[in-house]
Amino acid sequence: MPKSTLQTLTGHSPATTTTRRRLLKGTLGVGATVAALPALSGVAAAHFPHELSIDIQPQNADNFIDLHTNESVSVAVHPVEFLNEDGERKTFDPTDEPVRYRFGSRFTVKDGEGARPMDSGTVTQVESGHGDGHDALVLEFPVDETGLDGKEETAWLYWERDESGEHGYSGVDSVRVYGSESSEQNLRGLLGRLLNARSTGE
């Protein structure tokens, strides 16, 4: 997310510099929760259980992505607690973990591809709406590497546990994707049919 967009969103500019990420004080929204316990999903690949809590395009409620006008996509990764494969409680804090993420359509990331973060991300304070808050990691991904084509209703984020890229965690969020050639053709076809129906009716 560009600095100017974050400043507009939060009403604040970067305050202090951490090791490799900038800490901004502000609010992304009230939809994210810490210490959530998401259930395992059979949709994700076996080596990437569905545990991450993410928010795609946190600056807009519709998670809108325009493939023509948006050069990048923002994804906020929130801290989360869950039970690992050994039945032990684990806390995943994205601000303390290596930045090894892949983002894109379900099949793109499942095949080992997807967009990589454009930088190490920005740590942003999120208010929960209950008088407390937490730090989330906001990452920017180049749109043209996501594999999104306008047909998706969800997009996926994979975090790789090590450099082999074979194990880790995944998260998913709903999206509204526009701007692809196929979606524009469908829109033109719909408008054409409507105009033809109106002309025939007259």
Residue pairs with C-beta under 8 A, 6 or more apart in sequence:
1 9
1 59
1 72
1 74
1 122
1 138
1 140
3 13
3 14
5 59
6 24
6 26
6 122
6 124
6 138
7 13
9 26
9 27
9 28
9 59
10 24
10 25
10 26
10 27
10 28
10 124
11 26
12 24
12 25
12 26
13 24
14 22
14 23
14 24
15 23
15 24
15 25
16 22
16 23
17 23
18 123
20 120
21 95
21 120
21 121
21 122
21 123
21 137
22 122
22 123
23 123
23 124
23 125
23 135
24 122
24 123
24 124
24 125
25 125
26 124
26 125
27 125
27 126
27 127
27 133
28 55
28 58
28 59
28 76
28 124
28 126
28 136
28 138
29 55
29 58
29 61
29 126
30 127
30 128
30 129
31 55
32 53
32 55
32 76
32 78
32 126
32 128
32 134
32 136
33 53
33 78
33 128
34 78
34 79
34 80
34 81
34 128
34 134
35 79
35 80
35 81
36 53
36 80
36 81
37 81
37 82
37 83
38 50
38 51
38 53
38 80
38 82
39 50
40 49
40 50
40 51
41 49
41 50
41 172
43 50
43 106
43 172
44 50
44 156
44 170
44 172
45 110
45 170
47 166
47 167
47 168
48 158
48 167
48 168
48 169
48 170
49 85
49 169
49 170
50 169
50 170
50 171
50 172
51 80
51 82
51 92
51 169
51 170
51 171
52 77
52 80
52 92
52 157
52 159
52 169
52 170
52 171
53 77
53 78
53 79
53 80
53 171
54 75
54 76
54 77
54 78
54 157
54 171
54 172
54 173
55 63
55 75
55 76
55 78
55 136
55 173
56 63
56 65
56 73
56 74
56 75
56 155
56 173
56 174
56 175
57 63
57 64
57 65
57 73
57 74
57 75
57 175
58 74
58 75
58 76
58 138
59 74
62 176
63 173
63 174
63 175
63 176
64 175
64 176
64 178
65 73
65 143
65 148
65 155
65 175
65 176
65 177
65 178
65 179
66 178
66 179
67 143
67 148
67 149
67 150
67 177
67 178
67 179
67 180
68 179
69 179
70 143
70 179
71 142
71 143
72 118
72 140
72 141
72 142
72 143
73 103
73 115
73 140
73 141
73 143
73 146
73 155
74 138
74 139
74 140
75 101
75 103
75 138
75 139
75 141
75 157
75 173
76 124
76 126
76 136
76 137
76 138
76 139
77 94
77 101
77 136
77 137
77 138
77 139
77 157
77 159
77 171
78 94
78 126
78 134
78 136
79 91
79 92
79 93
79 94
79 95
79 134
79 135
79 136
80 91
80 92
81 89
81 90
81 91
81 92
82 89
82 90
82 92
83 89
83 90
84 90
92 159
92 169
94 136
94 137
94 159
95 123
95 135
95 136
95 137
97 159
99 117
99 120
99 121
99 137
99 139
100 159
100 160
100 161
100 162
100 163
100 165
100 168
101 116
101 117
101 139
101 141
101 157
101 158
101 159
101 160
102 109
102 112
102 113
102 114
102 115
102 116
102 157
102 158
102 160
102 165
103 109
103 114
103 115
103 117
103 139
103 141
103 146
103 155
103 156
103 157
103 158
104 113
104 114
104 115
104 141
104 145
104 146
104 147
104 148
104 155
104 156
105 146
105 147
105 148
105 149
105 152
105 155
105 156
106 152
106 154
106 155
106 156
106 172
107 147
108 114
108 146
108 147
109 147
109 156
109 157
109 158
109 170
110 156
112 165
113 147
114 145
114 146
114 147
114 156
114 158
115 141
115 142
115 143
115 145
115 146
116 141
116 145
117 139
117 140
117 141
118 139
118 140
118 141
118 142
119 140
121 137
121 138
121 139
121 140
122 137
122 138
123 135
123 136
123 137
123 138
124 135
124 136
124 137
124 138
125 133
125 134
125 135
125 136
126 133
126 134
126 135
126 136
127 133
128 134
146 155
148 155
148 175
148 177
148 180
149 177
149 180
149 182
150 177
150 178
150 179
150 180
150 182
150 183
151 177
151 180
151 182
151 183
152 175
152 177
153 174
153 175
154 172
154 173
154 174
154 175
155 172
155 173
155 175
155 177
156 170
156 171
156 172
157 170
157 171
157 172
157 173
158 168
158 169
158 170
159 168
159 169
159 170
159 171
160 166
160 167
160 168
161 167
161 168
161 169
177 183
